[in-house]
């Protein structure tokens, strides 16, 4: 019988990876790797509703680094109240291979189970009774002309996947829209994403590129209807914070300035992914943590602040 002891399991070994992290610890972990059972044939999507179709897409997207949201999350997660609520000992759900992501509904289900559940746990611990989370909610706009937009009971309708609101109020904090795996493609967005410090000459060249294609935007393929959709959400809710997510990619938009009639046609965007195949303005980061930090920023902009006692 050998006296050689077995080496301890590595962080990526089955025995270690099978243990779900704590709620607090999950924000330092990547998302579970969820394999698709079949190859997805990516189709070019179209705007599904009349409201979205009639919304002009953003012309350009100004890249905004994700570091701001990481810092918000890091600061937030140090609050002693989270330890008092035992969120440093309770775990998130273990990976369940039975839950599939073969359509958008599957992405929503896994996102709620593995991402939104720990996020809402910490938000509830910090801001109990101050916010509500609604799903499949219809946003309406009164006094629209007939035959221009879809109407429900005389009002224009636009459905949101997830929407955070101030409790007991119609004030929107943030909106999250889900898409199918592989349907968010960087190549569709890359022509429209520019750095914040872009020169006037480079901006003029972008305009010439758009004019040459006889288009009002440099978003292409699926990026154009997705751009229309997130902008329509910003206008309808009067909220500048709108996210687009499909498990593989997280896009965080800031449509400032925004009103109930218009939103910036040059919003800021942060693009986060967890793979090793990033390029361009994509940033590799921890999606769960960055989304939390983005929401904390949105809460702050809505007047819901973190209280730290010195």
C-alpha positions in Angstrom: 0.0 0.0 0.0 1.5 3.3 -1.1 2.2 6.0 1.5 1.9 8.7 -1.2 -0.9 11.1 -0.4 -3.2 12.4 -3.0 -2.8 16.0 -3.9 -5.5 18.4 -2.8 -8.2 19.1 -5.4 -7.6 22.1 -7.5 -10.1 25.0 -7.8 -11.3 23.5 -11.1 -11.6 19.9 -9.9 -15.0 18.2 -9.9 -15.0 17.9 -6.1 -14.4 21.7 -5.7 -16.5 23.0 -8.6 -19.5 20.9 -7.5 -19.8 23.0 -4.3 -21.9 26.1 -4.9 -20.4 29.3 -3.5 -21.9 31.4 -0.8 -24.1 34.3 -1.8 -21.4 36.8 -1.0 -18.7 34.5 -2.5 -20.6 34.1 -5.7 -19.7 37.6 -6.7 -16.1 36.5 -7.0 -17.0 33.6 -9.2 -17.7 33.2 -12.9 -21.1 31.9 -14.0 -21.7 28.2 -14.4 -20.7 26.8 -17.8 -24.0 25.7 -19.3 -23.6 23.8 -22.5 -26.0 24.0 -25.3 -27.3 20.6 -26.4 -27.6 21.6 -30.1 -25.9 24.0 -32.4 -27.9 27.2 -32.6 -28.7 28.6 -36.0 -28.5 32.3 -35.4 -31.2 34.2 -37.3 -31.5 37.8 -38.1 -34.2 39.1 -35.8 -36.7 41.9 -36.4 -38.3 44.4 -34.1 -41.3 42.5 -32.7 -43.6 45.4 -31.8 -44.7 48.5 -33.6 -43.4 50.7 -30.7 -39.9 49.3 -31.1 -40.1 49.4 -34.9 -40.9 53.1 -34.8 -38.1 53.9 -32.4 -34.9 55.2 -34.1 -31.9 53.1 -33.1 -28.9 54.7 -31.4 -26.5 56.2 -34.0 -23.3 55.4 -32.0 -22.5 53.7 -28.7 -19.8 55.3 -26.5 -17.7 52.7 -24.7 -17.7 53.1 -20.9 -15.3 50.9 -18.9 -16.9 48.5 -16.4 -14.5 49.4 -13.6 -17.1 51.9 -12.1 -19.6 49.1 -11.5 -16.9 46.7 -10.1 -15.9 49.4 -7.6 -19.6 50.0 -6.6 -20.0 46.2 -6.0 -16.8 45.8 -4.1 -17.7 48.7 -1.7 -21.3 47.4 -1.3 -20.2 43.8 -0.5 -18.1 44.9 2.4 -21.1 46.2 4.4 -21.4 44.4 7.7 -25.2 44.1 7.3 -24.6 41.4 4.7 -22.7 39.3 7.2 -25.3 39.9 9.8 -27.9 38.4 7.3 -25.7 35.3 7.0 -25.2 35.9 3.3 -21.5 34.9 3.8 -22.6 31.4 4.8 -25.8 30.6 2.7 -25.1 29.3 -0.7 -26.5 29.9 -4.2 -28.2 27.2 -6.1 -26.0 24.3 -7.3 -25.6 23.8 -11.0 -28.6 21.9 -12.3 -27.9 20.3 -15.8 -31.7 19.7 -16.1 -32.3 23.4 -16.6 -31.8 24.1 -20.4 -31.0 27.2 -22.3 -32.3 26.2 -25.6 -34.5 29.4 -25.9 -34.9 32.8 -24.4 -37.1 31.5 -21.6 -34.3 29.1 -20.6 -31.9 32.1 -20.4 -34.4 33.9 -18.2 -34.8 30.9 -15.9 -31.1 30.2 -15.4 -30.4 34.0 -14.9 -33.0 34.2 -12.2 -31.7 31.1 -10.5 -28.0 31.7 -10.6 -27.6 35.5 -11.0 -30.7 37.5 -10.0 -31.3 35.4 -6.9 -28.1 36.2 -5.1 -28.3 39.8 -6.4 -31.8 40.3 -5.0 -30.8 38.7 -1.8 -28.1 41.3 -1.1 -30.3 44.1 -2.4 -33.1 43.0 -0.1 -30.7 42.8 2.9 -29.5 46.4 2.2 -32.7 48.1 1.0 -35.7 46.2 2.4 -39.1 47.6 1.4 -37.5 50.2 -0.9 -37.8 48.5 -4.3 -39.9 46.0 -6.3 -39.0 43.7 -9.1 -41.6 43.1 -11.8 -41.4 40.6 -14.7 -43.3 40.6 -18.0 -44.7 44.0 -17.2 -46.3 46.1 -19.9 -45.3 49.7 -20.1 -48.0 52.0 -21.5 -48.2 55.4 -23.1 -51.4 57.3 -23.4 -52.5 59.6 -26.1 -50.9 58.0 -29.1 -52.3 58.3 -32.6 -54.1 55.3 -33.9 -52.4 53.0 -36.4 -49.0 54.2 -35.3 -48.4 52.0 -32.3 -49.9 48.9 -30.9 -52.7 49.9 -28.5 -54.0 48.1 -25.4 -57.2 49.7 -24.1 -56.4 52.9 -26.0 -52.8 53.0 -24.8 -49.5 52.1 -26.5 -47.9 48.9 -25.0 -44.3 47.8 -24.6 -43.4 44.7 -22.5 -40.3 44.5 -20.4 -38.7 41.3 -19.2 -37.5 42.6 -15.8 -38.0 46.0 -14.3 -36.8 47.4 -11.0 -39.0 50.1 -9.5 -39.1 52.2 -6.3 -41.5 50.4 -4.0 -45.1 51.8 -4.3 -44.1 54.1 -7.2 -44.0 54.1 -11.0 -40.4 55.4 -10.8 -38.2 52.9 -12.8 -34.7 52.1 -11.4 -33.5 49.8 -14.2 -34.6 47.5 -16.9 -33.1 44.1 -17.9 -33.9 42.5 -21.3 -32.9 38.9 -22.1 -32.0 37.4 -25.4 -31.2 33.9 -26.7 -27.7 32.5 -26.5 -25.4 33.4 -29.4 -27.9 36.0 -30.7 -25.8 38.9 -29.3 -22.8 39.2 -31.7 -20.0 41.7 -31.4 -19.6 42.0 -35.1 -23.1 43.5 -35.3 -22.2 46.2 -32.8 -18.5 46.9 -33.5 -19.0 49.5 -36.2 -21.0 51.7 -33.9 -18.9 51.4 -30.7 -16.4 54.3 -30.2 -14.2 55.5 -27.4 -15.4 58.4 -25.2 -12.4 60.4 -26.3 -13.0 60.0 -30.0 -11.8 63.0 -32.1 -14.1 65.2 -34.2 -12.4 63.9 -37.3 -13.2 60.3 -36.3 -16.8 61.2 -35.6 -17.1 62.8 -38.9 -15.7 59.7 -40.6 -18.3 57.6 -38.7 -21.0 59.9 -40.1 -19.6 59.5 -43.6 -19.6 55.7 -43.1 -23.2 55.8 -42.1 -24.2 58.0 -45.0 -22.3 55.8 -47.5 -24.4 52.8 -46.3 -27.6 55.0 -46.5 -28.3 54.2 -42.9 -29.2 56.2 -39.8 -27.0 53.9 -37.6 -23.9 51.9 -37.8 -25.5 49.1 -35.8 -26.0 46.1 -38.1 -27.7 42.7 -38.1 -29.3 41.9 -34.7 -27.7 44.9 -33.1 -30.1 47.3 -34.8 -33.4 45.9 -33.5 -31.8 45.3 -30.1 -30.7 48.9 -30.1 -34.2 50.0 -31.0 -35.6 47.9 -28.2 -33.4 49.1 -25.4 -33.9 52.7 -26.5 -37.7 52.2 -26.6 -37.5 50.9 -23.0 -35.5 53.9 -21.9 -38.0 56.3 -23.4 -41.1 54.5 -22.2 -39.9 54.1 -18.6 -38.0 57.4 -18.5 -35.0 55.5 -17.2 -31.5 55.7 -18.6 -30.3 52.3 -17.2 -31.2 49.4 -19.5 -29.3 46.1 -19.8 -29.2 43.4 -22.5 -28.1 39.9 -21.5 -28.0 36.4 -23.0 -25.7 34.6 -20.5 -22.7 35.0 -22.7 -22.7 38.8 -23.0 -23.9 41.6 -20.7 -24.4 45.0 -22.3 -25.1 47.9 -19.9 -26.6 51.0 -21.5 -26.8 54.6 -20.2 -29.2 56.6 -22.2 -28.6 59.9 -20.4 -30.3 62.3 -21.1 -33.7 60.6 -21.3 -37.3 61.8 -21.0 -40.6 60.1 -21.6 -40.4 61.4 -25.2 -36.8 60.9 -26.2 -33.5 59.3 -25.2 -29.9 59.9 -26.2 -29.0 58.5 -29.7 -25.4 58.2 -28.5 -25.7 56.2 -25.3 -22.8 54.9 -23.3 -22.3 51.1 -23.2 -20.2 48.7 -21.1 -19.8 45.2 -22.7 -18.9 42.4 -20.3 -18.2 38.7 -21.0 -16.5 35.9 -19.1 -14.9 34.0 -22.0 -11.4 34.2 -23.4 -12.5 35.2 -26.9 -13.1 38.9 -26.3 -12.0 41.6 -28.7 -12.6 45.2 -29.4 -14.4 47.0 -26.7 -15.5 43.8 -24.9 -14.1 43.5 -21.4 -13.6 40.3 -19.5 -15.2 40.5 -16.0 -17.4 38.8 -13.5 -20.9 39.2 -14.9 -22.7 38.7 -11.6 -20.6 41.3 -9.8 -20.7 43.9 -12.7 -24.5 43.6 -12.9 -24.8 44.1 -9.2 -22.6 47.2 -9.3 -24.6 48.5 -12.2 -27.8 48.1 -10.3 -26.3 49.8 -7.2 -25.4 52.7 -9.4 -29.0 52.7 -10.7 -30.4 52.6 -7.2 -28.2 55.5 -6.2 -29.4 57.5 -9.2 -33.0 56.8 -8.1 -32.2 58.2 -4.6 -31.7 54.9 -2.8 -28.3 55.1 -1.1 -26.0 52.8 0.9 -25.6 53.9 4.5 -22.2 53.1 6.0 -21.6 53.9 9.6 -18.1 54.9 10.4 
